Amino acid sequence: MQTLSSYLCGAWQTGQGTPQTLENAVNGQAVAEVSSQGLDLAAAVSYAREVGGPALRAMTFAERGQALKALSAAIYEVREELIDLAALNGGCTRGDAKFDIDGATGTLAAYAHFAKSMGDKSYLLDGEGLQLGRTARFWGQHVRVPRRGVAVHINAFNFPAWGMMEKAACALLAGVPVIEKPATATALVAWRIAQVVVQAGILPEGAFQFLCGSAGDLLDHLGAQDCVAFTGSARTGEVIRGNANLVKHNVRVNIEADSINAAVLAPDVDESSETYGLFLSNVVTDMTQKSGQKCTAVRRIFVPEERAEQVAQDLAQELGRIKVGDPNDRENRMGPVAHSGQRKDVASGLARLAEVAKPITGGLADHPLGGCYVAPTLFLASDGNAQVLHELEVFGPVATVIPYAGSAQSAADGVVRGGGGLVTSVYSNDAAWTEHYVLEVAPWHGRVWIGSDRMAEQSLAPGMVLPGLIHGGPGRAGGGEELGAARGLEFYTQRVALQGFQGFLQGHFGA
């Protein structure tokens, strides 16, 4: 059995004590073990600040962008190996594994491209300059400079490749060293990527460190110039945000947490339209991709009340085409959930939803080899007012059709009961209806995806996170924000207002 190690202070290190076990979701067998006990995390933080930070800041944005491009290529070279590991430790089909791995390499490549416009300098202009005095001689200009700390990234189990590299791409391009901490349950893919990053020798020493296993006392060693970006459950996010040391030093914290994302079918969309086909296809994709273990997956499906039963049956028919089984068999379109603990959580959630909604299709799935299988599961609620529908996220291939009165306002009222989301999608060819809906839900979401006949042939599903647009959301979704092209660097840089002689600012800061 493989023993996973951490890369800290320029060396691979193995923890002590009783290790945690990683399992194969297909058959429950142990595939690896890991421990971080006894590792000197204070030293790792200091190493990042004193070695990695200065080395990164000595590079221009363009040079750091070239490093990201090279990292993308290095990881892509072991793509097939990573796909196999994702099936072994995570239960991913080939398609789901590629979605994660290509998301990682694609985001690195995208940020390498964004770097080209940032040029050969060590700061970024932030907006236009401003005359401050009687004449333009006294001038003001905002700029952004790299912070002098370390970025700690605590990543979720569902995207061990993409989740790690999308955070790293922004921080490294900003000039801030990283300590990457993957979720233990599916750490095998992240660990192999860390090996590739280290062996490639592309980044300066100290710019990339990797902690495998428990985070231990890592957060207790952070200070005012450091930052923490976390993706995972709202409960863990609350613990991180409330860490006494982080609060004391006002450490920046970015949280991406639970999100009960909604898809809305408008009354004008009939069964013969392209938009209805797009609606069915996207809902099924976002319910079943990664076995429903996506922060952007659809959990609530709002349908005009007079059509709820028929739409639920149409969705059930499409979900029935999804073949579930061993992800190593390419005929199967969906594998198990990631581990046994996750299956127990899903089982508990299914029982709670069954108290307020009617099961239409799916449920826990048995398999000859055992494993952590759940069939694509759809419920139909008779009453959309049951609070559990808007509070409980079942993190698996599970969603509920919820009837609404048909107006844009009634749809929006139902959606925002989720308390804040990463993405909501709406399907309509009625411009006035859609505009009303968008403006009502926009304050509660990081992204609003608008489907219509005019874009149906060229669209990507709502669950696809794109590096050029922000990812995150308010309220229950964590209140954080990442990606968004150059916006992704804001968390890792300090905005400072420069005030002085315009000639000096223009000559030395391009202002």
Beta strands, then each sheet from edge to edge (+ up, - down):
strand 1: 2-4
strand 2: 6-8
strand 3: 11-13
strand 4: 20-23
strand 5: 30-34
strand 6: 124-125
strand 7: 130-131
strand 8: 138-146
strand 9: 151-154
strand 10: 178-181
strand 11: 208-210
strand 12: 227-231
strand 13: 252-256
strand 14: 261-265
strand 15: 298-304
strand 16: 357-364
strand 17: 374-381
strand 18: 398-404
strand 19: 421-427
strand 20: 445-451
strand 21: 470-473
strand 22: 480-483
strand 23: 493-501
sheet 1: 1+ 5+ 4-
sheet 2: 2+ 3-
sheet 3: 6+ 8- 7+
sheet 4: 6+ 8- 23+
sheet 5: 11+ 10+ 9+ 12+ 13+
sheet 6: 16+ 17- 18- 15- 14- 19- 20-
sheet 7: 21+ 22-
end
